[in-house]
């Protein structure tokens, strides 16, 4: 949260304006609690987080063909 200035990276809302959550861009390091996991996270407001997960899955984003997942 502090790395992103306590703001949603999509709409810019702050924690005073909305509930902020940590979103994993990929789940490769989920639960490891290390810097790779932290670097994989972005700050989103709850509304943008829900909107993201309601979109059709972009299979390339989560695939090993995407260099960020290697």
Secondary structure by P-SEA (a helix, b strand, c coil): cccccccccccccccccbbbbbbbccccccccccaaaaaabbbbcaaaaaaaaacccccccccccccccc
